Amino acid sequence: MTKPSLPELLHAAVTAVGGTERPGQVAMTEAVAGAIDDNAHLLVQAGTGTGKSLGYLVPALAHGERVVVATATLALQRQLVERDLPRTVEALHPLLRRRPEFAMLKGRSNYLCLHRLHEGVPQDEEDGLFDQFEAAAPTSKLGKDLLRMRDWADETETGDRDDLTPGVSDRAWGQVSVSSRECLGASKCAYGAECFAEAARERAKLADVVVTNHALLAIDAIEGAPVLPPHEVLIVDEAHELVSRVTGVATGELSPGQVNRAVRRAAKLVNEKVADELQTAAESFERLMELALPGRLEEVPEDLGYALMALRDAARNVISAIGSTRDKSVQDEDAVRKQALAAVESIHGVAERIANGSEYDVVWCERHDRYGASLRVAPLSVSGLLREKLFTDRSVVLTSATLKLGGDFNGVGASLGLSPEGTEGEDVPVWKGLDVGSPFDYPKQGILYVARQLATPGRQGSRGDMMDELAELVEAAGGRTLGLFSSMRAAKEAAEELRGRLGMPILLQGEETLGELIKSFAADPRTCLFGTLSLWQGVDVPGPSCQLVVMDRIPFPRPDDPLMSARQKAVEEAGGNGFMAVAATHAALLMAQGAGRLVRAMGDRGVVAVLDPRLANARYGSYLRASLPDFWYTTDRNQVRRSLAAINAAAEAEGK
């Protein structure tokens, strides 16, 4: 029996999902298969419409050994598990003469905890919370959600939060879920044999392809306790998001509210002296945080340092005391103990990390109107961590529509801990970069317009000339506009201004769920949708509803962003160009993602308008433009208005 060829397998898979085979997809499939066979590392840029999911799933399924696929967004995870993998497995089964298994695996807090559901949540008396199923008024939203989740628990096979429709608030879900630190462990839990999280882990151990998220991949790499099953191949989709997700997992936070909750949870489990010590340290910390100013702490002030050391030492004593005392008067003591330990261990870990200090960490203070002040600590860079933990003992394929910035892969490669492409040496992972292009004809389908005549945007103040330009562009396009703004304030100002000027619906992020906003935006071509950076990667509206994508300014990080400015300074101190390595790379990725919203299908036409003259005038402008799709480029405002009007007229003539 001859082994089926890769082209045969790809053809069968593409036919099964009702797609069209593309040259870029074929090139990607061959490159991924080659990297897997050679135990090598590969970065693949695959533009929108390439069909990159099949470009890596087909060689992964053909490989025969376990493959982990990590993605950034829930939408892609669901697409893989509910659509692409079932159809592809079905199509390849006759050719492979086996039926590859696949499974989804998430962090423990994403699954319903049966112990929490049936035994209740260990509550702090001061919280004023209630027994969720008896005292909860059935008329309250929380009470109704909790009762609905109890019914759902009897029906669901997965216990996965994302399978609960409609969804529930974080507060409601928190009543029926636990973190990995709070979990009693299957062997100690009365519900261990039925546990949804344990069942998901068991399914993953038996699967050929395990679909997970970047956060769980980061936890698996950083914390040393494996949560993913052993695997030979790792495929990271939406790889442009990986550094930011890993940074998030490696970031610690310490706030007075969090410390006070830990004190209350521990108080009933330890002797009075130990509890009082933690209470005193918490009060000291809280007093200092009331006066703390937001911003980076290059050195921790002496009084804050003492408060953190007191907090660390008191937390350590509580941890020891909780481990050695048992109190029969505490109901469901094991769960109460686990929850208290998790809270105090978190306090101890972050307080120790900040108090000890490290040249590899950045510490800063944040202040929120609602939550008060908190301390945060994050790694200056995750590149060394990724180089050491990600690229050893397995083949790694990273793919995204936006990995090639300024014309090459080296910027993204450096952020992942990779040396320039082709570099060889001891402990340097060797890798290749491949751009398989896109099936779209970008120069014919889209225009990149830079409003060169506008004033350079400053940090403060409204931009009257920008508002005029925006209104004229939206009017010429007949609506059909996705507005991507650098801040929520800017998005709100623009929405209010244009609602007053133009007789067309302007939707604003935050006024409805993102799903509802996108549905309304797609349904009526005259509608515009305005939002912030978080919208840039989540909107997929092919067709005439989105024919103008506007960016108000180049999305550089804020100059007072503690982590970004620290990273920039570190590059400069090492002799590099901090602005290009950090700020320009950050902006290029976001702009590439934003511009990618315009052309989503073969028939799409439109304009990406950047209302920031620096993209045309500044020295770094060419680097940023080279990171965007290869649209036809102009700074001629009259030409763009004529083009938008013509595109709008053509869509209207077709009744769209």
Secondary structure, DSSP 8 states (H G I E B T S, - for coil): -----HHHHHHHHHHHTT----HHHHHHHHHHHHHHHTT-EEEEE--TTS-HHHHHHHHHHHH-S-EEEEES-HHHHHHIIIIIHHHHHHHHHHHHTS---EEE---GGGB--HHHHHH-----GGGT---TTTTS-TTSHHHHHHHHHHHHHHH-SS-BGGGSSS---HHHHHTS---TTT---TTT-TTGGG-HHHHHHHHHHH-SEEEEEHHHHHHHHHSSS--S---SEEEESSGGGHHHHHHHHT-EEE-HHHHHHHHHHHHTTS-HHHHHHHHHHHHHHHHHHHH--SEE-SS--HHHHHHHHHHHHHHHHHHHHHHH---TTSTTHHHHHHHHHHHHHHHHHHHHHHHH--TTEEEEEEEETTTEEEEEEEES-SHHHHHHHHSSSSEEEEEES---BTTBSHHHHHHTT--STT---TT---EEEEE---SS-HHHHEEEEE-TTS----SSS--HHHHHHHHHHHHHHTS-EEEE-SSHHHHHHHHHHHHHH-SS-EEETTSS-HHHHHHHHHH-TT-EEEE-GGGTTT----STT--EEEESS-----TT-HHHHHHHHHHHHTTS-HIIIIIIHHHHHHHHHHHTTS--STT--EEEEE--THHHHSTTHHHHHHTS---EEE--HHHHHHHHHHHHHHHHHTT-
